[in-house]
Amino acid sequence: MLKVYYCPKCDETTYLQYDTNTDCRVCSSEMIKLDISFVDYTDLSVQKRKDYIASEFGKH
Ligand SMILES: [Zn+2]
């Protein structure tokens, strides 16, 4: 099962099968695993992905 990783620094998302090498390929920051499965995430529209990420990371 693929996992969704998100880079809060440059807004990049990537999908990884293992918890290794989670550095962002764009800015080399450490990426954060999202609490959503790859299937659920890819099922979301672009806007809903943004809403999801905003709700996860927009709390501060
Ligand atoms: Zn990044």
N, CA, C, O and the ligand as a Tripos MOL2 file, in Angstrom:
@<TRIPOS>MOLECULE
protein
  241   239    61     0     0
PROTEIN
NO_CHARGES

@<TRIPOS>ATOM
      1 N           0.8440   -1.2090    0.0000 N.3       1 MET1
      2 CA          0.0000    0.0000    0.0000 C.3       1 MET1
      3 C           0.8680    1.2440    0.0000 C.2       1 MET1
      4 O           1.7250    1.4070    0.8680 O.2       1 MET1
      5 N           0.6540    2.1090   -0.9560 N.am      2 LEU2
      6 CA          1.4040    3.3570   -1.0280 C.3       2 LEU2
      7 C           0.9270    4.3160    0.0480 C.2       2 LEU2
      8 O          -0.2360    4.3090    0.4520 O.2       2 LEU2
      9 N           1.8540    5.1330    0.4940 N.am      3 LYS3
     10 CA          1.5270    6.1640    1.4730 C.3       3 LYS3
     11 C           1.7600    7.5350    0.8550 C.2       3 LYS3
     12 O           2.6010    7.7130   -0.0260 O.2       3 LYS3
     13 N           1.0030    8.4720    1.3370 N.am      4 VAL4
     14 CA          1.0780    9.8300    0.7990 C.3       4 VAL4
     15 C           1.9470   10.6780    1.7190 C.2       4 VAL4
     16 O           1.7290   10.7380    2.9290 O.2       4 VAL4
     17 N           2.9230   11.3230    1.1240 N.am      5 TYR5
     18 CA          3.7920   12.2220    1.8780 C.3       5 TYR5
     19 C           3.6530   13.6270    1.3320 C.2       5 TYR5
     20 O           3.4890   13.8450    0.1320 O.2       5 TYR5
     21 N           3.7250   14.5650    2.2470 N.am      6 TYR6
     22 CA          3.5300   15.9630    1.8870 C.3       6 TYR6
     23 C           4.6770   16.8080    2.4130 C.2       6 TYR6
     24 O           5.1500   16.6060    3.5310 O.2       6 TYR6
     25 N           5.1160   17.7500    1.6020 N.am      7 CYS7
     26 CA          6.1580   18.6860    2.0240 C.3       7 CYS7
     27 C           5.5190   20.0190    2.3710 C.2       7 CYS7
     28 O           5.0350   20.7170    1.4790 O.2       7 CYS7
     29 N           5.5050   20.3860    3.6460 N.am      8 PRO8
     30 CA          4.8590   21.6370    4.0450 C.3       8 PRO8
     31 C           5.6300   22.8610    3.5700 C.2       8 PRO8
     32 O           5.0960   23.9700    3.5690 O.2       8 PRO8
     33 N           6.8520   22.6700    3.1770 N.am      9 LYS9
     34 CA          7.6800   23.8020    2.7690 C.3       9 LYS9
     35 C           7.3480   24.2490    1.3410 C.2       9 LYS9
     36 O           7.2180   25.4440    1.0770 O.2       9 LYS9
     37 N           7.2140   23.3030    0.4380 N.am     10 CYS10
     38 CA          6.9980   23.6950   -0.9580 C.3      10 CYS10
     39 C           5.7120   23.0990   -1.5310 C.2      10 CYS10
     40 O           5.4610   23.1970   -2.7320 O.2      10 CYS10
     41 N           4.8930   22.4760   -0.6650 N.am     11 ASP11
     42 CA          3.5710   22.0290   -1.0990 C.3      11 ASP11
     43 C           3.6080   20.8310   -2.0480 C.2      11 ASP11
     44 O           2.6380   20.5590   -2.7540 O.2      11 ASP11
     45 N           4.7160   20.1300   -2.0570 N.am     12 GLU12
     46 CA          4.8620   18.9710   -2.9320 C.3      12 GLU12
     47 C           4.2780   17.7220   -2.2540 C.2      12 GLU12
     48 O           4.4130   17.5440   -1.0430 O.2      12 GLU12
     49 N           3.6350   16.8710   -3.0410 N.am     13 THR13
     50 CA          3.2090   15.5870   -2.5060 C.3      13 THR13
     51 C           3.8670   14.4760   -3.3000 C.2      13 THR13
     52 O           4.1590   14.6300   -4.4860 O.2      13 THR13
     53 N           4.0970   13.3530   -2.6310 N.am     14 THR14
     54 CA          4.6640   12.2060   -3.3120 C.3      14 THR14
     55 C           4.1010   10.9360   -2.6870 C.2      14 THR14
     56 O           3.5590   10.9690   -1.5820 O.2      14 THR14
     57 N           4.2270    9.8310   -3.3860 N.am     15 TYR15
     58 CA          3.6760    8.5680   -2.9140 C.3      15 TYR15
     59 C           4.8010    7.5600   -2.7690 C.2      15 TYR15
     60 O           5.5670    7.3190   -3.7020 O.2      15 TYR15
     61 N           4.8880    6.9780   -1.5870 N.am     16 LEU16
     62 CA          5.9820    6.0570   -1.3020 C.3      16 LEU16
     63 C           5.4430    4.7680   -0.7020 C.2      16 LEU16
     64 O           4.4540    4.7570    0.0310 O.2      16 LEU16
     65 N           6.1200    3.6970   -1.0360 N.am     17 GLN17
     66 CA          5.7160    2.4090   -0.4980 C.3      17 GLN17
     67 C           6.3610    2.1380    0.8570 C.2      17 GLN17
     68 O           5.8030    1.4220    1.6880 O.2      17 GLN17
     69 N           7.5380    2.7150    1.0700 N.am     18 TYR18
     70 CA          8.2550    2.4690    2.3110 C.3      18 TYR18
     71 C           8.5490    3.7880    3.0130 C.2      18 TYR18
     72 O           8.5450    4.8600    2.4070 O.2      18 TYR18
     73 N           8.8030    3.6700    4.3140 N.am     19 ASP19
     74 CA          9.0530    4.8600    5.1100 C.3      19 ASP19
     75 C          10.5050    5.3250    5.0210 C.2      19 ASP19
     76 O          11.0290    5.9350    5.9530 O.2      19 ASP19
     77 N          11.1310    5.0380    3.9240 N.am     20 THR20
     78 CA         12.5190    5.4630    3.7770 C.3      20 THR20
     79 C          12.5960    6.5980    2.7650 C.2      20 THR20
     80 O          11.7180    6.7720    1.9200 O.2      20 THR20
     81 N          13.6620    7.3520    2.8790 N.am     21 ASN21
     82 CA         13.9250    8.4080    1.8970 C.3      21 ASN21
     83 C          12.7260    9.3280    1.7130 C.2      21 ASN21
     84 O          12.1990    9.4710    0.6100 O.2      21 ASN21
     85 N          12.3100    9.9430    2.7980 N.am     22 THR22
     86 CA         11.1450   10.8120    2.7290 C.3      22 THR22
     87 C          11.5320   12.2700    2.5140 C.2      22 THR22
     88 O          10.7220   13.1700    2.7360 O.2      22 THR22
     89 N          12.7630   12.5020    2.0850 N.am     23 ASP23
     90 CA         13.1440   13.8760    1.7880 C.3      23 ASP23
     91 C          12.4790   14.3420    0.5010 C.2      23 ASP23
     92 O          12.3830   13.5960   -0.4730 O.2      23 ASP23
     93 N          12.0330   15.5590    0.5170 N.am     24 CYS24
     94 CA         11.3660   16.1400   -0.6410 C.3      24 CYS24
     95 C          12.3200   16.1930   -1.8350 C.2      24 CYS24
     96 O          13.4700   16.6100   -1.7030 O.2      24 CYS24
     97 N          11.8350   15.7700   -2.9850 N.am     25 ARG25
     98 CA         12.7110   15.7680   -4.1640 C.3      25 ARG25
     99 C          12.9020   17.1680   -4.7230 C.2      25 ARG25
    100 O          13.7840   17.3990   -5.5490 O.2      25 ARG25
    101 N          12.0740   18.1020   -4.2710 N.am     26 VAL26
    102 CA         12.1840   19.4790   -4.7530 C.3      26 VAL26
    103 C          13.1120   20.3040   -3.8620 C.2      26 VAL26
    104 O          14.0430   20.9430   -4.3520 O.2      26 VAL26
    105 N          12.8530   20.2870   -2.5450 N.am     27 CYS27
    106 CA         13.5970   21.1810   -1.6510 C.3      27 CYS27
    107 C          14.3990   20.4430   -0.5880 C.2      27 CYS27
    108 O          15.0580   21.0770    0.2370 O.2      27 CYS27
    109 N          14.3520   19.1080   -0.5940 N.am     28 SER28
    110 CA         15.1330   18.2750    0.3230 C.3      28 SER28
    111 C          14.7130   18.3880    1.7800 C.2      28 SER28
    112 O          15.4270   17.9080    2.6600 O.2      28 SER28
    113 N          13.5800   19.0060    2.0550 N.am     29 SER29
    114 CA         13.0560   19.0090    3.4120 C.3      29 SER29
    115 C          12.4360   17.6440    3.7160 C.2      29 SER29
    116 O          12.0700   16.8870    2.8170 O.2      29 SER29
    117 N          12.3340   17.3650    5.0010 N.am     30 GLU30
    118 CA         11.7080   16.1120    5.3830 C.3      30 GLU30
    119 C          10.2020   16.1880    5.1310 C.2      30 GLU30
    120 O           9.5500   17.1620    5.5090 O.2      30 GLU30
    121 N           9.6610   15.1650    4.4960 N.am     31 MET31
    122 CA          8.2340   15.1650    4.1950 C.3      31 MET31
    123 C           7.4510   14.5070    5.3300 C.2      31 MET31
    124 O           7.9950   13.7240    6.1090 O.2      31 MET31
    125 N           6.1790   14.8390    5.4040 N.am     32 ILE32
    126 CA          5.3240   14.3390    6.4760 C.3      32 ILE32
    127 C           4.3160   13.3620    5.9020 C.2      32 ILE32
    128 O           3.6930   13.6220    4.8730 O.2      32 ILE32
    129 N           4.1680   12.2500    6.5710 N.am     33 LYS33
    130 CA          3.2000   11.2590    6.1090 C.3      33 LYS33
    131 C           1.7880   11.7280    6.4370 C.2      33 LYS33
    132 O           1.4900   12.0890    7.5760 O.2      33 LYS33
    133 N           0.9320   11.7190    5.4370 N.am     34 LEU34
    134 CA         -0.4540   12.1130    5.6610 C.3      34 LEU34
    135 C          -1.2480   10.9370    6.2010 C.2      34 LEU34
    136 O          -0.9760    9.7780    5.8870 O.2      34 LEU34
    137 N          -2.2250   11.2610    7.0130 N.am     35 ASP35
    138 CA         -3.0430   10.2350    7.6440 C.3      35 ASP35
    139 C          -4.2040    9.8520    6.7190 C.2      35 ASP35
    140 O          -5.3670    9.8360    7.1230 O.2      35 ASP35
    141 N          -3.8550    9.5490    5.4850 N.am     36 ILE36
    142 CA         -4.8640    9.1740    4.4970 C.3      36 ILE36
    143 C          -4.1960    8.1820    3.5440 C.2      36 ILE36
    144 O          -3.0060    8.3020    3.2540 O.2      36 ILE36
    145 N          -4.9400    7.2310    3.0720 N.am     37 SER37
    146 CA         -4.3400    6.2410    2.1750 C.3      37 SER37
    147 C          -4.2110    6.8100    0.7670 C.2      37 SER37
    148 O          -4.9140    7.7470    0.3890 O.2      37 SER37
    149 N          -3.3140    6.2330    0.0180 N.am     38 PHE38
    150 CA         -3.0910    6.6600   -1.3650 C.3      38 PHE38
    151 C          -4.3810    6.5950   -2.1830 C.2      38 PHE38
    152 O          -4.6790    7.4940   -2.9690 O.2      38 PHE38
    153 N          -5.1310    5.5260   -1.9860 N.am     39 VAL39
    154 CA         -6.3760    5.3440   -2.7470 C.3      39 VAL39
    155 C          -7.3710    6.4490   -2.4090 C.2      39 VAL39
    156 O          -7.9850    7.0400   -3.2980 O.2      39 VAL39
    157 N          -7.5230    6.7200   -1.1070 N.am     40 ASP40
    158 CA         -8.4510    7.7710   -0.6950 C.3      40 ASP40
    159 C          -7.9890    9.1320   -1.2050 C.2      40 ASP40
    160 O          -8.7940    9.9610   -1.6280 O.2      40 ASP40
    161 N          -6.6930    9.3390   -1.1550 N.am     41 TYR41
    162 CA         -6.1640   10.6310   -1.5520 C.3      41 TYR41
    163 C          -6.3580   10.8700   -3.0520 C.2      41 TYR41
    164 O          -6.8000   11.9430   -3.4630 O.2      41 TYR41
    165 N          -6.0330    9.8850   -3.8480 N.am     42 THR42
    166 CA         -6.1390   10.0590   -5.3000 C.3      42 THR42
    167 C          -7.6020   10.1230   -5.7360 C.2      42 THR42
    168 O          -7.9100   10.5700   -6.8410 O.2      42 THR42
    169 N          -8.4830    9.6770   -4.8730 N.am     43 ASP43
    170 CA         -9.9150    9.7520   -5.1390 C.3      43 ASP43
    171 C         -10.4590   11.1730   -4.9810 C.2      43 ASP43
    172 O         -11.5260   11.5040   -5.4990 O.2      43 ASP43
    173 N          -9.7110   12.0000   -4.2620 N.am     44 LEU44
    174 CA        -10.1540   13.3660   -4.0090 C.3      44 LEU44
    175 C          -9.8960   14.2490   -5.2230 C.2      44 LEU44
    176 O          -8.9560   14.0190   -5.9850 O.2      44 LEU44
    177 N         -10.7310   15.2510   -5.3920 N.am     45 SER45
    178 CA        -10.4810   16.2500   -6.4280 C.3      45 SER45
    179 C          -9.3050   17.1160   -5.9880 C.2      45 SER45
    180 O          -8.8900   17.0860   -4.8300 O.2      45 SER45
    181 N          -8.7820   17.8800   -6.9250 N.am     46 VAL46
    182 CA         -7.6540   18.7530   -6.6140 C.3      46 VAL46
    183 C          -8.0150   19.7000   -5.4690 C.2      46 VAL46
    184 O          -7.2170   19.9240   -4.5580 O.2      46 VAL46
    185 N          -9.2230   20.2470   -5.5280 N.am     47 GLN47
    186 CA         -9.6510   21.1770   -4.4790 C.3      47 GLN47
    187 C          -9.7740   20.4780   -3.1320 C.2      47 GLN47
    188 O          -9.3890   21.0300   -2.1010 O.2      47 GLN47
    189 N         -10.3030   19.2790   -3.1450 N.am     48 LYS48
    190 CA        -10.4540   18.5530   -1.8770 C.3      48 LYS48
    191 C          -9.1140   18.1410   -1.2990 C.2      48 LYS48
    192 O          -8.9610   18.0750   -0.0800 O.2      48 LYS48
    193 N          -8.1350   17.8600   -2.1600 N.am     49 ARG49
    194 CA         -6.7870   17.5840   -1.6620 C.3      49 ARG49
    195 C          -6.2530   18.8050   -0.9330 C.2      49 ARG49
    196 O          -5.6650   18.6870    0.1430 O.2      49 ARG49
    197 N          -6.4590   19.9760   -1.5210 N.am     50 LYS50
    198 CA         -6.0010   21.2160   -0.8830 C.3      50 LYS50
    199 C          -6.7160   21.4260    0.4430 C.2      50 LYS50
    200 O          -6.1070   21.8270    1.4350 O.2      50 LYS50
    201 N          -8.0130   21.1520    0.4470 N.am     51 ASP51
    202 CA         -8.7880   21.3050    1.6830 C.3      51 ASP51
    203 C          -8.2790   20.3510    2.7560 C.2      51 ASP51
    204 O          -8.1580   20.7180    3.9240 O.2      51 ASP51
    205 N          -7.9860   19.1270    2.3440 N.am     52 TYR52
    206 CA         -7.5010   18.1310    3.2930 C.3      52 TYR52
    207 C          -6.1760   18.5800    3.8990 C.2      52 TYR52
    208 O          -5.9950   18.5540    5.1160 O.2      52 TYR52
    209 N          -5.2580   18.9910    3.0370 N.am     53 ILE53
    210 CA         -3.9450   19.4180    3.5110 C.3      53 ILE53
    211 C          -4.0650   20.6610    4.3880 C.2      53 ILE53
    212 O          -3.3780   20.7870    5.4020 O.2      53 ILE53
    213 N          -4.9400   21.5710    3.9880 N.am     54 ALA54
    214 CA         -5.1490   22.7840    4.7980 C.3      54 ALA54
    215 C          -5.6720   22.4180    6.1810 C.2      54 ALA54
    216 O          -5.2750   23.0120    7.1830 O.2      54 ALA54
    217 N          -6.5680   21.4320    6.2260 N.am     55 SER55
    218 CA         -7.1240   21.0410    7.5210 C.3      55 SER55
    219 C          -6.0830   20.3120    8.3750 C.2      55 SER55
    220 O          -6.1410   20.3550    9.6040 O.2      55 SER55
    221 N          -5.1310   19.6420    7.7160 N.am     56 GLU56
    222 CA         -4.0860   18.9350    8.4530 C.3      56 GLU56
    223 C          -2.9710   19.8790    8.9050 C.2      56 GLU56
    224 O          -2.4210   19.7180    9.9950 O.2      56 GLU56
    225 N          -2.6450   20.8480    8.0810 N.am     57 PHE57
    226 CA         -1.4620   21.6630    8.3350 C.3      57 PHE57
    227 C          -1.7730   23.1340    8.5330 C.2      57 PHE57
    228 O          -0.8690   23.9290    8.7910 O.2      57 PHE57
    229 N          -3.0220   23.5020    8.4180 N.am     58 GLY58
    230 CA         -3.3540   24.9120    8.5440 C.3      58 GLY58
    231 C          -3.8090   25.2920    9.9390 C.2      58 GLY58
    232 O          -4.4270   26.3370   10.1380 O.2      58 GLY58
    233 N          -3.4980   24.4340   10.9100 N.am     59 LYS59
    234 CA         -4.0150   24.6550   12.2580 C.3      59 LYS59
    235 C          -3.2130   25.6480   13.0550 C.2      59 LYS59
    236 O          -3.7050   26.1760   14.0520 O.2      59 LYS59
    237 N          -1.9960   25.9190   12.6470 N.am     60 HIS60
    238 CA         -1.1410   26.7840   13.4470 C.3      60 HIS60
    239 C          -1.2820   28.2410   13.0980 C.2      60 HIS60
    240 O          -0.6170   29.0860   13.6970 O.2      60 HIS60
    241 ZN          9.7010   20.4110   -0.5670 Zn       61 ZN61
@<TRIPOS>BOND
     1     1     2 1
     2     2     3 1
     3     3     4 2
     4     3     5 am
     5     5     6 1
     6     6     7 1
     7     7     8 2
     8     7     9 am
     9     9    10 1
    10    10    11 1
    11    11    12 2
    12    11    13 am
    13    13    14 1
    14    14    15 1
    15    15    16 2
    16    15    17 am
    17    17    18 1
    18    18    19 1
    19    19    20 2
    20    19    21 am
    21    21    22 1
    22    22    23 1
    23    23    24 2
    24    23    25 am
    25    25    26 1
    26    26    27 1
    27    27    28 2
    28    27    29 am
    29    29    30 1
    30    30    31 1
    31    31    32 2
    32    31    33 am
    33    33    34 1
    34    34    35 1
    35    35    36 2
    36    35    37 am
    37    37    38 1
    38    38    39 1
    39    39    40 2
    40    39    41 am
    41    41    42 1
    42    42    43 1
    43    43    44 2
    44    43    45 am
    45    45    46 1
    46    46    47 1
    47    47    48 2
    48    47    49 am
    49    49    50 1
    50    50    51 1
    51    51    52 2
    52    51    53 am
    53    53    54 1
    54    54    55 1
    55    55    56 2
    56    55    57 am
    57    57    58 1
    58    58    59 1
    59    59    60 2
    60    59    61 am
    61    61    62 1
    62    62    63 1
    63    63    64 2
    64    63    65 am
    65    65    66 1
    66    66    67 1
    67    67    68 2
    68    67    69 am
    69    69    70 1
    70    70    71 1
    71    71    72 2
    72    71    73 am
    73    73    74 1
    74    74    75 1
    75    75    76 2
    76    75    77 am
    77    77    78 1
    78    78    79 1
    79    79    80 2
    80    79    81 am
    81    81    82 1
    82    82    83 1
    83    83    84 2
    84    83    85 am
    85    85    86 1
    86    86    87 1
    87    87    88 2
    88    87    89 am
    89    89    90 1
    90    90    91 1
    91    91    92 2
    92    91    93 am
    93    93    94 1
    94    94    95 1
    95    95    96 2
    96    95    97 am
    97    97    98 1
    98    98    99 1
    99    99   100 2
   100    99   101 am
   101   101   102 1
   102   102   103 1
   103   103   104 2
   104   103   105 am
   105   105   106 1
   106   106   107 1
   107   107   108 2
   108   107   109 am
   109   109   110 1
   110   110   111 1
   111   111   112 2
   112   111   113 am
   113   113   114 1
   114   114   115 1
   115   115   116 2
   116   115   117 am
   117   117   118 1
   118   118   119 1
   119   119   120 2
   120   119   121 am
   121   121   122 1
   122   122   123 1
   123   123   124 2
   124   123   125 am
   125   125   126 1
   126   126   127 1
   127   127   128 2
   128   127   129 am
   129   129   130 1
   130   130   131 1
   131   131   132 2
   132   131   133 am
   133   133   134 1
   134   134   135 1
   135   135   136 2
   136   135   137 am
   137   137   138 1
   138   138   139 1
   139   139   140 2
   140   139   141 am
   141   141   142 1
   142   142   143 1
   143   143   144 2
   144   143   145 am
   145   145   146 1
   146   146   147 1
   147   147   148 2
   148   147   149 am
   149   149   150 1
   150   150   151 1
   151   151   152 2
   152   151   153 am
   153   153   154 1
   154   154   155 1
   155   155   156 2
   156   155   157 am
   157   157   158 1
   158   158   159 1
   159   159   160 2
   160   159   161 am
   161   161   162 1
   162   162   163 1
   163   163   164 2
   164   163   165 am
   165   165   166 1
   166   166   167 1
   167   167   168 2
   168   167   169 am
   169   169   170 1
   170   170   171 1
   171   171   172 2
   172   171   173 am
   173   173   174 1
   174   174   175 1
   175   175   176 2
   176   175   177 am
   177   177   178 1
   178   178   179 1
   179   179   180 2
   180   179   181 am
   181   181   182 1
   182   182   183 1
   183   183   184 2
   184   183   185 am
   185   185   186 1
   186   186   187 1
   187   187   188 2
   188   187   189 am
   189   189   190 1
   190   190   191 1
   191   191   192 2
   192   191   193 am
   193   193   194 1
   194   194   195 1
   195   195   196 2
   196   195   197 am
   197   197   198 1
   198   198   199 1
   199   199   200 2
   200   199   201 am
   201   201   202 1
   202   202   203 1
   203   203   204 2
   204   203   205 am
   205   205   206 1
   206   206   207 1
   207   207   208 2
   208   207   209 am
   209   209   210 1
   210   210   211 1
   211   211   212 2
   212   211   213 am
   213   213   214 1
   214   214   215 1
   215   215   216 2
   216   215   217 am
   217   217   218 1
   218   218   219 1
   219   219   220 2
   220   219   221 am
   221   221   222 1
   222   222   223 1
   223   223   224 2
   224   223   225 am
   225   225   226 1
   226   226   227 1
   227   227   228 2
   228   227   229 am
   229   229   230 1
   230   230   231 1
   231   231   232 2
   232   231   233 am
   233   233   234 1
   234   234   235 1
   235   235   236 2
   236   235   237 am
   237   237   238 1
   238   238   239 1
   239   239   240 2
@<TRIPOS>SUBSTRUCTURE
     1 MET1         2 RESIDUE 1 A MET
     2 LEU2         6 RESIDUE 1 A LEU
     3 LYS3        10 RESIDUE 1 A LYS
     4 VAL4        14 RESIDUE 1 A VAL
     5 TYR5        18 RESIDUE 1 A TYR
     6 TYR6        22 RESIDUE 1 A TYR
     7 CYS7        26 RESIDUE 1 A CYS
     8 PRO8        30 RESIDUE 1 A PRO
     9 LYS9        34 RESIDUE 1 A LYS
    10 CYS10       38 RESIDUE 1 A CYS
    11 ASP11       42 RESIDUE 1 A ASP
    12 GLU12       46 RESIDUE 1 A GLU
    13 THR13       50 RESIDUE 1 A THR
    14 THR14       54 RESIDUE 1 A THR
    15 TYR15       58 RESIDUE 1 A TYR
    16 LEU16       62 RESIDUE 1 A LEU
    17 GLN17       66 RESIDUE 1 A GLN
    18 TYR18       70 RESIDUE 1 A TYR
    19 ASP19       74 RESIDUE 1 A ASP
    20 THR20       78 RESIDUE 1 A THR
    21 ASN21       82 RESIDUE 1 A ASN
    22 THR22       86 RESIDUE 1 A THR
    23 ASP23       90 RESIDUE 1 A ASP
    24 CYS24       94 RESIDUE 1 A CYS
    25 ARG25       98 RESIDUE 1 A ARG
    26 VAL26      102 RESIDUE 1 A VAL
    27 CYS27      106 RESIDUE 1 A CYS
    28 SER28      110 RESIDUE 1 A SER
    29 SER29      114 RESIDUE 1 A SER
    30 GLU30      118 RESIDUE 1 A GLU
    31 MET31      122 RESIDUE 1 A MET
    32 ILE32      126 RESIDUE 1 A ILE
    33 LYS33      130 RESIDUE 1 A LYS
    34 LEU34      134 RESIDUE 1 A LEU
    35 ASP35      138 RESIDUE 1 A ASP
    36 ILE36      142 RESIDUE 1 A ILE
    37 SER37      146 RESIDUE 1 A SER
    38 PHE38      150 RESIDUE 1 A PHE
    39 VAL39      154 RESIDUE 1 A VAL
    40 ASP40      158 RESIDUE 1 A ASP
    41 TYR41      162 RESIDUE 1 A TYR
    42 THR42      166 RESIDUE 1 A THR
    43 ASP43      170 RESIDUE 1 A ASP
    44 LEU44      174 RESIDUE 1 A LEU
    45 SER45      178 RESIDUE 1 A SER
    46 VAL46      182 RESIDUE 1 A VAL
    47 GLN47      186 RESIDUE 1 A GLN
    48 LYS48      190 RESIDUE 1 A LYS
    49 ARG49      194 RESIDUE 1 A ARG
    50 LYS50      198 RESIDUE 1 A LYS
    51 ASP51      202 RESIDUE 1 A ASP
    52 TYR52      206 RESIDUE 1 A TYR
    53 ILE53      210 RESIDUE 1 A ILE
    54 ALA54      214 RESIDUE 1 A ALA
    55 SER55      218 RESIDUE 1 A SER
    56 GLU56      222 RESIDUE 1 A GLU
    57 PHE57      226 RESIDUE 1 A PHE
    58 GLY58      230 RESIDUE 1 A GLY
    59 LYS59      234 RESIDUE 1 A LYS
    60 HIS60      238 RESIDUE 1 A HIS
    61 ZN61       241 GROUP 0 **** ****
